[in-house]
Amino acid sequence: MQTVTPAAPATRTLTVFTRLLPDGVPLSGVSIVVIAEQNGETMTSGITSNEGSAVLRLENVPAVGRNVIVNASRLGQQQRLQALVCNDTTITLFFNNQASAVSNCARLEGVDSLRFRTEIPVSDSLVQHEPSGIAEYTRCWSFVNSGNDSITLPITAQIRNSAPFRLNAISINGRSFAINLDTVRIPPSGTLSLCFAVSTANAGSFSAELSLGMFCRSGERGVFRLRLRALVVAKSCECQSSETSITTAERIAVGASQDVSNVVAYVNQLSCPVSVNVLGIRTQQGLPSSSQPEWSLIEPDARSFPLQIAAGGRLTVRLRFAPRGLVSQGERLLLEIRPQTTQQRCTVAVRLNGVVCRNDCPIL
């Protein structure tokens, strides 16, 4: 179903669910803070309920959407997610009971790893150019100072940026700090969270070993090594049959007609070009329409098919609705999609819904 997005800024609802892996148990009391990505200003905040959810209102969201950062803090641990909010949006943040890395001034060394993964579905493979509109994933790593003295960590250039990984958040005991700080100090029993983003612009297997050089006031020094890993895979070039629909904006009298323009019949979300052919207009049962179909394809001309649609491209058509009776025949425009790199074929159906009235029907 195609919808029209309002042009004026609007209020949107952001619902945040927090869950404990692996069973998805709801987590209450999780602190949620939503930040505007463009300027870093806090837009709204809240605490998850007993049901593990927080319903937040975002004001003045433009029609093209707004990129936000959702921070969630629980027991000193932090989770962070970037989202493009265009309409009312629901996201889920996952925590686990995996023990944080631990060190103290008596032993300032250790090795830990942070692997980027998706939680829905659970996978160690990140899809290239996803999530849509953001193209990067974020994961957070936690470190606990188990000693009785503070630990100082210099934030080096290597920690900030080891392509394709970059540091995008720092917090201590749930309190956020600017990532351009030269050093951070972790108090006794304090929890440091470092959040990193990995770009999905390019496919491949990526890794980086960060050297976290730490020191204490008493003079002890050491290096904690954190290994970042991510696997980014190309989006599959396999199409799937699907169905969408359009509906005439006005009631059309029997015997009259109306053109419906700028109908997006197909969007190529694959990573390769596709060939699109028109199979015709059929009834809901898949049979060819009668000799006098209610709907017809005006543009592009049927003789111009098959058409080549590049990755990310779209097919826009103009259709004409001319009802023959009060009961619609329930027609569909059928398109055949062929990815160029495979022998696969699939069908995209555009359900054509026309609203019919008699010539003397009232204007409601």
C-alpha positions as CSV (number, residue, x, y, z in Angstrom):
1,M,0.0,0.0,0.0
2,Q,1.5,3.4,-1.0
3,T,1.1,6.1,1.6
4,V,1.6,9.9,1.5
5,T,4.0,11.3,4.1
6,P,2.9,14.7,5.5
7,A,5.2,17.6,4.5
8,A,5.0,19.4,7.8
9,P,7.0,18.3,10.9
10,A,5.0,16.0,13.1
11,T,5.1,14.3,16.5
12,R,6.2,10.7,16.4
13,T,6.0,7.9,18.9
14,L,9.2,5.9,19.6
15,T,8.6,2.7,21.5
16,V,11.7,1.1,23.0
17,F,11.7,-2.5,24.2
18,T,14.5,-3.9,26.3
19,R,15.2,-7.6,26.5
20,L,17.6,-10.0,28.2
21,L,19.3,-12.6,26.0
22,P,19.0,-15.4,25.2
23,D,15.3,-15.8,26.2
24,G,14.1,-12.3,25.5
25,V,12.9,-11.7,29.1
26,P,11.6,-8.1,29.5
27,L,13.9,-5.8,31.4
28,S,12.4,-3.0,33.6
29,G,14.2,0.0,35.0
30,V,16.4,0.5,32.0
31,S,17.3,4.2,31.4
32,I,16.5,5.4,27.9
33,V,17.9,8.6,26.3
34,V,17.2,9.7,22.7
35,I,19.7,12.0,21.1
36,A,19.4,13.9,17.8
37,E,22.4,12.6,15.7
38,Q,22.8,15.9,13.9
39,N,23.5,18.2,17.0
40,G,23.8,15.8,19.9
41,E,20.9,17.4,21.8
42,T,18.7,15.2,24.0
43,M,15.2,14.9,22.5
44,T,13.5,12.8,25.2
45,S,14.2,10.2,27.9
46,G,12.4,7.6,30.0
47,I,12.6,4.4,32.0
48,T,11.3,1.1,30.8
49,S,8.2,-0.2,32.6
50,N,7.6,-3.7,34.2
51,E,6.7,-4.8,30.7
52,G,10.2,-3.8,29.5
53,S,9.1,-0.9,27.4
54,A,9.2,2.9,27.2
55,V,6.9,4.9,25.0
56,L,8.5,8.2,24.1
57,R,7.3,11.2,22.1
58,L,9.5,12.9,19.5
59,E,8.5,16.4,18.6
60,N,9.0,18.2,15.2
61,V,10.1,15.2,13.2
62,P,10.4,16.4,9.6
63,A,8.7,14.5,6.7
64,V,12.0,13.1,5.5
65,G,12.7,11.7,9.0
66,R,15.3,12.3,11.6
67,N,18.3,10.2,12.5
68,V,18.4,9.6,16.3
69,I,20.7,7.7,18.7
70,V,19.0,5.6,21.4
71,N,21.1,5.0,24.5
72,A,20.0,2.4,27.0
73,S,21.8,1.9,30.4
74,R,21.5,-1.0,32.8
75,L,23.7,-1.8,35.8
76,G,26.5,0.3,34.3
77,Q,26.3,-1.4,30.9
78,Q,25.2,0.5,27.9
79,Q,23.5,-0.4,24.6
80,R,23.3,2.1,21.7
81,L,21.3,2.0,18.5
82,Q,21.0,4.4,15.6
83,A,17.6,4.7,14.0
84,L,15.9,6.7,11.2
85,V,12.5,7.8,12.5
86,C,10.0,8.8,9.8
87,N,6.8,7.4,11.3
88,D,5.8,5.9,14.6
89,T,8.7,3.5,15.3
90,T,9.4,0.5,17.5
91,I,12.9,-0.8,18.3
92,T,14.4,-3.4,20.6
93,L,17.6,-3.3,22.5
94,F,19.2,-6.4,23.9
95,F,21.3,-6.9,27.0
96,N,23.1,-10.1,28.2
97,N,24.5,-11.3,31.5
98,Q,27.9,-11.9,30.0
99,A,30.5,-10.8,32.5
100,S,32.3,-7.5,31.7
101,A,36.0,-7.4,31.4
102,V,37.6,-6.8,34.8
103,S,41.0,-5.3,35.8
104,N,42.6,-3.3,38.5
105,C,45.8,-1.4,39.3
106,A,47.4,-4.6,40.6
107,R,47.0,-6.2,37.1
108,L,46.5,-3.7,34.3
109,E,46.4,-6.1,31.4
110,G,44.0,-8.5,29.6
111,V,42.5,-9.5,26.3
112,D,38.8,-9.3,25.3
113,S,36.9,-9.3,22.0
114,L,33.8,-7.6,20.6
115,R,32.0,-9.2,17.7
116,F,29.4,-7.2,15.8
117,R,26.2,-9.1,15.3
118,T,22.5,-8.6,14.7
119,E,19.9,-9.8,17.2
120,I,16.8,-10.0,15.0
121,P,17.5,-12.3,13.3
122,V,20.5,-13.5,15.4
123,S,23.5,-13.5,13.0
124,D,27.2,-12.8,13.0
125,S,26.8,-11.6,9.4
126,L,26.0,-7.9,8.8
127,V,24.3,-7.1,5.5
128,Q,26.1,-4.6,3.3
129,H,24.5,-1.1,3.2
130,E,22.1,-2.0,6.1
131,P,20.4,-0.7,8.2
132,S,18.7,1.4,5.5
133,G,19.6,5.0,5.7
134,I,22.3,4.4,8.4
135,A,24.6,1.8,7.0
136,E,26.4,1.0,10.2
137,Y,26.0,-1.1,13.3
138,T,26.9,-0.2,16.9
139,R,28.0,-2.5,19.8
140,C,29.2,-1.6,23.3
141,W,32.0,-3.1,25.4
142,S,32.2,-2.8,29.2
143,F,35.1,-2.8,31.5
144,V,34.9,-2.9,35.4
145,N,37.6,-1.4,37.7
146,S,37.6,-4.0,40.5
147,G,40.3,-2.3,42.5
148,N,40.4,0.5,45.2
149,D,42.2,3.0,43.0
150,S,41.1,5.0,39.9
151,I,42.3,3.9,36.5
152,T,43.0,6.4,33.8
153,L,42.6,5.5,30.1
154,P,43.9,7.9,27.4
155,I,41.6,8.0,24.4
156,T,44.0,7.6,21.5
157,A,43.5,8.2,17.8
158,Q,43.6,4.4,17.3
159,I,40.8,3.9,19.8
160,R,38.7,6.7,18.1
161,N,39.1,5.4,14.6
162,S,40.4,2.1,13.2
163,A,38.5,1.8,9.9
164,P,35.9,0.6,9.4
165,F,35.4,0.8,13.2
166,R,35.0,4.1,15.0
167,L,34.3,5.1,18.6
168,N,30.9,6.8,18.9
169,A,30.1,6.8,22.7
170,I,31.8,6.8,26.1
171,S,30.0,6.3,29.4
172,I,31.0,5.6,33.0
173,N,28.4,4.2,35.3
174,G,25.8,5.1,32.7
175,R,26.9,8.8,32.5
176,S,27.9,9.9,28.9
177,F,31.1,11.7,28.1
178,A,32.3,13.4,24.9
179,I,34.4,11.2,22.7
180,N,36.9,14.0,22.1
181,L,38.2,13.8,25.7
182,D,41.9,13.1,26.0
183,T,41.4,10.8,28.9
184,V,38.7,9.2,31.1
185,R,39.0,8.2,34.7
186,I,37.3,5.0,35.9
187,P,36.6,5.2,39.7
188,P,36.9,2.1,42.0
189,S,34.0,-0.3,41.2
190,G,33.2,1.9,38.2
191,T,32.0,0.5,34.8
192,L,33.4,2.0,31.6
193,S,31.4,1.5,28.4
194,L,33.0,2.1,25.0
195,C,30.6,1.9,22.0
196,F,31.9,1.3,18.6
197,A,30.2,1.6,15.2
198,V,31.2,-0.4,12.1
199,S,30.4,0.8,8.6
200,T,28.7,-1.6,6.2
201,A,29.6,0.4,3.1
202,N,31.9,-2.4,2.0
203,A,31.6,-6.2,2.2
204,G,34.4,-8.2,3.8
205,S,35.8,-9.6,7.0
206,F,37.2,-6.9,9.2
207,S,39.2,-6.9,12.5
208,A,41.2,-4.4,14.5
209,E,43.1,-4.8,17.8
210,L,42.9,-1.7,20.0
211,S,45.6,-1.1,22.6
212,L,44.0,0.4,25.7
213,G,47.0,1.8,27.6
214,M,45.9,2.3,31.3
215,F,47.7,3.7,34.3
216,C,47.0,4.4,38.0
217,R,48.0,7.2,40.3
218,S,50.4,4.9,42.1
219,G,52.4,4.4,38.9
220,E,51.2,1.0,37.7
221,R,50.8,0.8,33.9
222,G,49.5,-1.8,31.5
223,V,47.8,-2.5,28.2
224,F,44.4,-4.1,27.8
225,R,43.8,-5.4,24.2
226,L,40.4,-5.3,22.7
227,R,39.8,-7.1,19.4
228,L,36.9,-5.8,17.2
229,R,35.5,-8.1,14.6
230,A,32.8,-7.8,12.0
231,L,31.7,-9.7,8.9
232,V,29.9,-7.7,6.3
233,V,28.3,-9.7,3.5
234,A,26.9,-8.5,0.2
235,K,23.1,-8.3,-0.1
236,S,21.8,-11.4,-1.8
237,C,20.7,-11.0,-5.4
238,E,17.8,-13.3,-5.1
239,C,14.4,-11.8,-5.6
240,Q,11.2,-12.8,-3.8
241,S,7.6,-12.7,-5.1
242,S,5.6,-9.9,-3.4
243,E,2.5,-7.9,-3.6
244,T,1.6,-4.3,-3.1
245,S,-1.5,-2.2,-3.8
246,I,-2.9,1.1,-4.9
247,T,-6.3,2.7,-4.4
248,T,-7.9,5.5,-6.4
249,A,-8.1,8.7,-4.4
250,E,-11.7,9.5,-5.6
251,R,-14.8,7.6,-6.4
252,I,-15.2,7.0,-10.1
253,A,-18.5,6.9,-11.9
254,V,-19.3,3.9,-14.0
255,G,-18.5,4.8,-17.6
256,A,-15.9,7.5,-16.6
257,S,-12.2,7.1,-16.1
258,Q,-9.3,8.4,-14.0
259,D,-5.6,8.2,-14.5
260,V,-3.4,7.3,-11.5
261,S,0.1,8.7,-12.0
262,N,3.5,8.2,-10.3
263,V,2.6,4.7,-9.1
264,V,5.8,3.0,-7.8
265,A,5.2,-0.5,-9.1
266,Y,8.6,-1.9,-8.2
267,V,11.7,-0.9,-6.2
268,N,14.9,-2.9,-6.9
269,Q,16.2,-3.5,-3.4
270,L,18.7,-6.1,-4.6
271,S,22.4,-5.6,-5.1
272,C,22.3,-6.2,-8.9
273,P,20.3,-4.9,-11.9
274,V,17.1,-6.7,-12.8
275,S,15.1,-7.1,-15.9
276,V,11.4,-6.2,-15.5
277,N,8.7,-7.5,-17.9
278,V,5.0,-6.9,-17.8
279,L,2.9,-10.1,-17.7
280,G,-0.4,-8.2,-18.1
281,I,-3.4,-7.4,-16.0
282,R,-5.1,-10.4,-14.3
283,T,-7.9,-11.1,-12.0
284,Q,-7.3,-12.0,-8.4
285,Q,-7.7,-15.6,-9.4
286,G,-4.7,-15.2,-11.8
287,L,-6.9,-15.4,-14.9
288,P,-6.6,-12.9,-17.7
289,S,-9.0,-10.0,-17.3
290,S,-12.1,-9.8,-19.5
291,S,-12.1,-8.3,-23.0
292,Q,-12.9,-5.0,-21.4
293,P,-10.5,-4.7,-18.4
294,E,-11.2,-1.9,-15.9
295,W,-7.5,-1.1,-15.5
296,S,-4.9,-0.4,-18.2
297,L,-1.3,0.4,-18.3
298,I,-0.7,3.8,-20.0
299,E,3.0,4.5,-19.3
300,P,5.5,3.0,-20.0
301,D,4.0,1.5,-23.2
302,A,3.8,-2.3,-22.9
303,R,5.9,-2.6,-26.0
304,S,8.9,-1.0,-24.2
305,F,9.3,-3.9,-21.9
306,P,11.4,-5.6,-20.7
307,L,13.1,-2.7,-18.9
308,Q,16.4,-2.7,-17.0
309,I,16.2,-1.4,-13.4
310,A,19.5,-0.7,-11.7
311,A,20.2,-1.6,-8.0
312,G,18.3,0.9,-5.9
313,G,16.2,2.0,-8.9
314,R,12.4,2.0,-9.3
315,L,9.7,1.4,-11.9
316,T,7.1,4.2,-11.9
317,V,3.9,3.7,-14.0
318,R,0.7,5.5,-15.0
319,L,-2.5,3.5,-14.9
320,R,-6.0,4.2,-15.9
321,F,-9.2,3.1,-14.1
322,A,-12.4,2.9,-16.1
323,P,-15.1,0.9,-14.1
324,R,-17.6,-1.1,-16.2
325,G,-19.9,-1.9,-13.3
326,L,-20.5,-1.3,-9.6
327,V,-18.6,-4.4,-8.6
328,S,-14.8,-4.3,-9.2
329,Q,-13.3,-7.3,-11.0
330,G,-10.3,-7.3,-8.6
331,E,-7.5,-6.9,-11.1
332,R,-3.7,-7.0,-10.6
333,L,-0.8,-5.7,-12.6
334,L,1.7,-8.6,-12.8
335,L,5.4,-8.0,-13.3
336,E,8.1,-10.6,-13.9
337,I,11.5,-9.8,-12.2
338,R,14.7,-11.4,-13.4
339,P,18.0,-10.6,-11.6
340,Q,20.7,-10.4,-14.2
341,T,23.3,-12.5,-12.2
342,T,21.0,-15.5,-11.7
343,Q,18.4,-17.6,-13.6
344,Q,15.8,-16.9,-11.0
345,R,12.4,-15.3,-11.7
346,C,9.8,-13.9,-9.4
347,T,6.5,-12.1,-9.7
348,V,5.5,-8.8,-8.3
349,A,1.8,-8.1,-8.1
350,V,0.3,-4.7,-7.8
351,R,-3.3,-5.0,-6.5
352,L,-5.5,-2.4,-8.3
353,N,-8.3,-1.1,-6.1
354,G,-10.8,1.2,-7.7
355,V,-13.6,2.9,-5.8
356,V,-16.8,2.9,-7.9
357,C,-20.1,4.9,-7.6
358,R,-23.2,5.5,-9.7
359,N,-23.3,8.5,-11.9
360,D,-25.7,10.1,-9.5
361,C,-23.9,9.2,-6.3
362,P,-23.6,12.0,-3.7
363,I,-20.3,13.7,-2.9
364,L,-19.4,12.7,0.6
